[in-house]
Amino acid sequence: MTKMKQFDVTPVAARLAEKPVTLLQFARSAGRNMLEVIPAETLRETYVRGPLNIHYFCDPEMITELLVGQGRSFPKAKFTKDIIGSAVGNGLILSEGEKWRQQRRRYSPLFAARNLPTLARYFAETGSEVAESLVENEGPVDVSQVAPASTLTNISRVIFSGNKEVSSEQIRVGLIEYFKYISDISLFDLMGLPKWMPRKKWLASKAPVTTMRELARQVIEQRRLENRSEPRDFLDFMIEALKTDFEDEETTVDNLLTFVVAGHETSANALAWGYYLLALNPEVQNKIRREIRSVRAEGLVEFSDLESMPLLRAHVKETLRLYPSAAFFARDAAEAVEIKGVKIEKGDALFFPVYSLHRNEKLWEAPNHYRPERFLGATLPRGQYIPFGDGPRICIGAQYAETEIMVLMASVLRRVHFSLGEAKMPEPVLTFTMRTSGPLVLEAERAP
């Protein structure tokens, strides 16, 4: 295993709950930052019994049993459905049972490795444009804005590209408002109160959702009319899959928006935190840059190049360990089970604090330190590292996301050097995904 010099600077970490949290405190704090209500004890213990019927799991064997074994069919938590249901409908994220199985089977081919070279070309174009902009405008840059702008551009290219009815600006503005809407978590949803009770969101109107749904319908309809002979982007692959497996229009819209949400937020957060970690560790950043240049010194980075960039891949994995975009998820127990002596009753809330799992001191050496070499040739126990979940409901776009992050990062790092400036670093905040609590300002300059 390659050894690299470690720096004493510890990356910023979240502040978890040091004291027991009441249900009302849980709902109030979780709406602002879910990390504030996760017990800090989950960083030190692999199983924590929460209040009422809540269980926190950081034990790899228990997690595997609940996601892959006995609990593999347990449904998504009700409060998760209440929070994002109005935005993503009944697509892959939230559907259950046979409806979910049909959708999973229908859309799995979209994310097959054979499609990634085509999509990677779009990612590389975006990465090259970002790199060019940064070297032409050296100085302080907020990477928490640059990163989502990059993935938003990718979405426009791989899903909404070449649309004559809908402009790229309409898509950009629509998506920004859409993401704002779904990131506003309702206190009442977290408390599990009835759906008929008014939410603050209602006052803001559902226009961001209805607008994006209408735009999605338009681009799907127009692309179907084009009837391209060869798929050229993600939407083409999606429509191709539906030619042989019928799906009603509303579910197709649900899934298109589901892929948009998952493909934008998660990758953007990983990019921002990844640039920050490299600014914090310049020696590793220089090693990765040399690796990238040795594989693809100029021209667009290609999907096939990534195989020869093990250090970059290890960096991405370590970034997702320290700052997993999906830092928390939950299931509802559909039946009573007992795992490793822990009794779980039907209806219990099963919480998987991925942030704590990835930093648990019983599972990781120096858990709060940045050490990408952990992922160079090492094999981890199943259930210990789950940035994309596990089991039947593991993120369908995991390979897509890793490809997007690596291609964008390789394209940028090849030409740009990031360093820390005077700006204070923000903390991680978890709402819909784990993002920065404020601007993440780094110094960007042309790499030597």
MARLUMGU-137687 format. One record per residue (C-alpha): x, y, z; residue in three letters. Coordinates in steps of 0.5 Angstrom, whole numbers, plus 2048, in hexadecimal, padded with zeros to 3 digits. Example, Ala and Ser with C-alpha at 12.3 -4.5 7.8 and 13.67 -1.06 7.14 Angstrom:
BEGIN
8197F7810ALA
81B7FE80ESER
END
This chain:
BEGIN
800800800MET
8038077FETHR
80580B804LYS
804813804MET
806818808LYS
80081A80DGLN
7FF82180FPHE
7FD823816ASP
7F7828813VAL
7F0824815THR
7EA825810PRO
7E4829813VAL
7DF824816ALA
7D8825818ALA
7D682681FARG
7D1820821LEU
7CC820827ALA
7D081F82EGLU
7CA81F832LYS
7C381B831PRO
7BE81E82CVAL
7B781F82DTHR
7B281D828LEU
7B0825827LEU
7B8827827GLN
7B9821822PHE
7B482481DALA
7B682B81EARG
7BE82A81DSER
7BD825818ALA
7B982A813GLY
7BF82E814ARG
7C5829814ASN
7C4821815MET
7CB820818LEU
7C982481EGLU
7C481F820VAL
7C981981FILE
7CC817826PRO
7D3818826ALA
7D3811829GLU
7D280E822THR
7DA810821LEU
7DC80C827ARG
7D7806827GLU
7D4802821THR
7CD801824TYR
7C9806828VAL
7C280682AARG
7BF80C829GLY
7B880F82CPRO
7B280C82BLEU
7B2807826ASN
7B9809822ILE
7BF805821HIS
7C680881FTYR
7CA80381BPHE
7D280481ACYS
7D37FC81AASP
7D57FA813PRO
7D27F3814GLU
7CC7F5817MET
7CB7FA811ILE
7CC7F580CTHR
7C77F080FGLU
7C27F680FLEU
7C47F8808LEU
7C67F2805VAL
7C37EC809GLY
7BD7EC80EGLN
7BB7F380DGLY
7BC7F4805ARG
7B57F5804SER
7B47FA809PHE
7B1801806PRO
7B3808806LYS
7B280B80DALA
7AB80F80CLYS
7AE81680EPHE
7B3815808THR
7AD814804LYS
7A981A807ASP
7AF81F806ILE
7B181D7FFILE
7AB81A7FCGLY
7A88207F9SER
7AE8227F5ALA
7B081B7F2VAL
7A98177F2GLY
7A98107F2ASN
7AF80E7EEGLY
7B580A7F0LEU
7B780E7F7ILE
7B080D7FALEU
7AC8077F7SER
7AC8007FAGLU
7AA7F97F8GLY
7A97F77F1GLU
7A87FE7EFLYS
7AF7FF7F1TRP
7B27F97EEARG
7AF7FA7E7GLN
7B28017E7GLN
7B97FE7EAARG
7B97F97E4ARG
7B77FE7DFARG
7BC8037E1TYR
7C27FF7E3SER
7C57FF7DCPRO
7C58067DBLEU
7CB8067E0PHE
7CF8007DDALA
7D68017DCALA
7D58017D4ARG
7D18087D5ASN
7D680C7D9LEU
7DC80D7D4PRO
7D68117D0THR
7D48157D6LEU
7DB8167D8ALA
7DD81A7D2ARG
7D781F7D5TYR
7DA81F7DBPHE
7E18217D8ALA
7DF8267D4GLU
7DC82A7DBTHR
7E28287DFGLY
7E782B7D9SER
7E28327D9GLU
7E38327E1VAL
7EA8317E1ALA
7EB8377DBGLU
7E783C7DFSER
7EB83B7E6LEU
7F183C7E2VAL
7EF8427DFGLU
7EC8457E5ASN
7F18437EBGLU
7F08447F2GLY
7EB8437F7PRO
7E583E7F5VAL
7DF83B7F8ASP
7DF8347F6VAL
7D98337FASER
7D68377F4GLN
7DB8347EEVAL
7D982D7F0ALA
7D182D7EFPRO
7D28327E9ALA
7D682C7E6SER
7D18277E7THR
7CC82B7E5LEU
7CF82C7DFTHR
7D08257DEASN
7C98247DFILE
7C78297DASER
7CC8257D5ARG
7CA81E7D6VAL
7C281F7D7ILE
7C08257D5PHE
7C58267CFSER
7C38287C8GLY
7BB82A7CAASN
7B882F7C6LYS
7B28307CAGLU
7B68317D1VAL
7BC8367D1SER
7C28347D5SER
7C083B7DAGLU
7B98387DBGLN
7BC8327DDILE
7C28357E2ARG
7BD83A7E5VAL
7B88347E6GLY
7BC82F7E9LEU
7BF8347EEILE
7B88367F1GLU
7B782E7F1TYR
7BD82D7F5PHE
7BB8327FALYS
7B48307FBTYR
7B68287FCILE
7BB82B801SER
7B682E805ASP
7B582980AILE
7AE82980ESER
7AE829816LEU
7A7826815PHE
7AA820810ASP
7AF81F815LEU
7AA81E81BMET
7A6819816GLY
7A081E817LEU
79A81D812PRO
79B81F80BLYS
79582380BTRP
798828811MET
79B82E80DPRO
7A282F80CARG
7A683580BLYS
7A8833804LYS
7A1833802TRP
7A183B803LEU
7A783B7FEALA
7A38377F9SER
7A58317F5LYS
7A78357EFALA
7AE8327EFPRO
7AC82B7EFVAL
7A682C7EATHR
7AB8307E5THR
7B082B7E5MET
7AB8257E4ARG
7A88297DEGLU
7AF82A7DBLEU
7B08237DCALA
7AA8217D8ARG
7AC8267D2GLN
7B38237D1VAL
7B181C7D2ILE
7AB81D7CDGLU
7B08217C8GLN
7B581C7C8ARG
7B08167C7ARG
7AE81A7C1LEU
7B581A7BEGLU
7B68137BFASN
7BE8137BEARG
7C180D7BBSER
7C780D7C0GLU
7C680F7C7PRO
7CB8157C8ARG
7C98177D0ASP
7C68147D6PHE
7BF8167D4LEU
7C08127CDASP
7C280C7D1PHE
7BC80D7D6MET
7B780E7D0ILE
7BA8087CDGLU
7B98037D3ALA
7B28057D3LEU
7B18037CCLYS
7B07FC7CETHR
7AE7FD7D5ASP
7A88017D6PHE
7A78067DCGLU
7A280C7DDASP
7A48137DBGLU
7A38157E3GLU
7A88107E5THR
7AD8117DFTHR
7AD8197E2VAL
7AE8167E9ASP
7B48127E7ASN
7B78187E2LEU
7B681D7E8LEU
7B98177EDTHR
7BF8177E9PHE
7C081E7E8VAL
7C081F7F0VAL
7C48197F1ALA
7C981B7ECGLY
7CA8227EDHIS
7CA8237F5GLU
7CE81D7F7THR
7D481E7F2SER
7D48257F3ALA
7D58247FAASN
7DB81F7F9ALA
7DE8247F5LEU
7DE82A7F9ALA
7E18267FFTRP
7E68227FBGLY
7E98297F9TYR
7E982B800TYR
7ED825802LEU
7F28257FDLEU
7F382D7FFALA
7F482A806LEU
7F9825803ASN
7FD8287FEPRO
8028227FDGLU
7FD81D7FBVAL
7FA8237F7GLN
8008237F3ASN
80181B7F3LYS
7FA81B7F0ILE
7FB8207EBARG
80281C7E8ARG
7FE8167E8GLU
7F881A7E3ILE
7FD81D7DFARG
8018167DESER
7FB8137DBVAL
7F78197D7ARG
7FC81F7D7ALA
7F78237D2GLU
7F18227CFGLY
7EA8207D2LEU
7EB81A7D7VAL
7E88147D5GLU
7E480F7D9PHE
7E98097D8SER
7EF80E7DBASP
7EC80D7E2LEU
7EE8067E2GLU
7F58097E2SER
7F480E7E8MET
7F480A7EEPRO
7F68107F3LEU
7F08147F0LEU
7EB80F7F1ARG
7EE80E7F8ALA
7ED8157FAHIS
7E68157F7VAL
7E480F7FCLYS
7E8812802GLU
7E4819800THR
7DD815801LEU
7E0811807ARG
7E181880BLEU
7DB81C807TYR
7D6817805PRO
7D081B801SER
7CB816803ALA
7CE81680AALA
7C781380DPHE
7C280F80BPHE
7BC80B80FALA
7B880580EARG
7B1803812ASP
7B17FC814ALA
7AC7F8811ALA
7AC7F2816GLU
7B07F081CALA
7B77EE81CVAL
7BD7EC820GLU
7C47EE81EILE
7CA7ED822LYS
7C57ED829GLY
7C27F3827VAL
7BA7F2826LYS
7B77F7821ILE
7AF7F7821GLU
7AB7F881BLYS
7AA80081AGLY
7B180281DASP
7B580781AALA
7BC804817LEU
7C080A817PHE
7C7809813PHE
7CB80F814PRO
7D080E80FVAL
7D4814811TYR
7D6811818SER
7D780A815LEU
7DC80D810HIS
7E0810816ARG
7DE80B81CASN
7E580A820GLU
7E3803821LYS
7E4802819LEU
7E9807817TRP
7F0809818GLU
7F0810819ALA
7E9811817PRO
7E9818817ASN
7EF819812HIS
7F081980BTYR
7F4813809ARG
7F2811801PRO
7F780B802GLU
7F2807806ARG
7EE8067FFPHE
7F58047FBLEU
7F47FC7FBGLY
7F17FB801ALA
7EA7F7802THR
7E57FA807LEU
7E07F580BPRO
7D97F6808ARG
7D57FB80BGLY
7DB7FF80EGLN
7DB804808TYR
7D4806804ILE
7D480D801PRO
7CF80A7FCPHE
7CB805801GLY
7CB7FE800ASP
7C77F87FEGLY
7C17F87F9PRO
7C07FF7FAARG
7C78017F9ILE
7C88087F5CYS
7C68067EEILE
7CB80C7EBGLY
7D180A7F0ALA
7D68097EAGLN
7D380F7E6TYR
7D48137ECALA
7DB8117EDGLU
7DD8127E6THR
7DA8197E6GLU
7DE81B7ECILE
7E48187E9MET
7E481A7E2VAL
7E28217E5LEU
7E88217EAMET
7ED81F7E5ALA
7EB8247E0SER
7EC8297E5VAL
7F28277E9LEU
7F68267E3ARG
7F682E7E2ARG
7F48317E9VAL
7F78317F0HIS
7F38327F6PHE
7F68357FCSER
7F3837803LEU
7F283F804GLY
7F084380AGLU
7E9841809ALA
7E683D80FLYS
7E383680DMET
7DC83480DPRO
7D982E811GLU
7D682880EPRO
7CE82980EVAL
7C982480DLEU
7C282580ATHR
7C0822803PHE
7C8820802THR
7CE822806MET
7D1829804ARG
7D582F807THR
7D283380CSER
7D4839808GLY
7D983B802PRO
7DF837802LEU
7E483C7FFVAL
7EB8397FCLEU
7F183C7F9GLU
7F183A7F1ALA
7F783B7EDGLU
7FA8387E6ARG
7FD8327E8ALA
8058327E7PRO
END
